[in-house]
Amino acid sequence: MDNSKFRSHPNIHKCLISSPARFNGDYEDDELLIASAHPSMRNRALYNTQKDNEYNESQMSRYYYVCIFDFLPEPDQQIVIPDYSFIGDIISIALAVYYGKRFDNHGILESYGIFWMPNYEPIFSISNDHVGITNHLPRKDLEIPLAFDKCEAIIKFILTRNAQFEKLHRYFLAAGKFYLNSLQIMDQDIEKAYLDLITCGEILSNFYDYTDNELYDEKLKKIFIRLACMGEESDIKYLKSRLYQVRKKFNLTLKSLLNENFFSKTESNDESVKLQEECIEINIKAAYDIRSKYVHTVQSFKPYIEQMYISINEVGVPGLEPNVDDKDLKKVLKRIPTYIGLERIIRFALLRFLHTNGVYLHKDLDDDKDAKGERT
């Protein structure tokens, strides 16, 4: 008796992901299906929780989705069964960046005809269920509907091997990994989540090559000129090799990846605590500086980046003085974006990073019409 009809195809693989945000519809193409996973008919508690939170968010909101994909085994993979759970990771990264929502990968359910238990590690309840990364509303900057049939461009990009986009693909996933991890730990450790966003921006900055004129200030340029006149080329090369200019690259990259649409559409309803174009360079530099200040002073900066009650502050409230003695630290704390502000900067930069390098995602990610010298 042939019972093979009960066995799944060995090249079909399934993984389980979830999000506190509710998505509609399915994504389906020749390589991937993303579809909703419904609560057990007997699990009335979960069913009622999801039903009650269908339109209103809560700290317990959680929706599950199954990703189904196929892979032909490579010739050298006939004996060792490969772990394709990483596909759930990169799908989660892509969806998190595109929609601006938290996603979690619970691992493989089925692979090579073998069934697997999903990851049962506990997911903590959400304390800020009203903010953009967890609620049921589209993010206001691009207003992308929460429907899986809208994400074809970014899904095709991450799942397609293309030599033309190899470097772009590598940098996006490396940076996106830190962005997604930041969203996942924000409720438990907002300071580490903030530092992960800074690391994400730093990875993006290393994608680009900057000229000496862009990296060095006038004082350094004059020093190089004096050394050149003295015939000290080796000294110039040595100095430049030691001057990594990481902070400068970080600022140049993020500033160039923001356009006018970023500033015109925000989730904050208070003008005084919105990110402003005329102050954005100060905000970006301060965000980078807080990492070194944190390492050297071990002064907590949590009170200056977290959300209080239901406010959506992208920067600190004007006029409030940080309660610290260090003057330099106080200046940085007054200028840093909140977690929500920095998250919005980094996500928009990630999307524009792809969009301006050949992966068209959304019309509002286009360059400003009057932009001059923008790095694309």
Beta strands, then each sheet from edge to edge (+ up, - down):
strand 1: 12-19
strand 2: 27-28
strand 3: 32-37
strand 4: 63-70
strand 5: 104-111
strand 6: 114-115
sheet 1: 2+ 3- 4+ 1- 5+ 6-
end
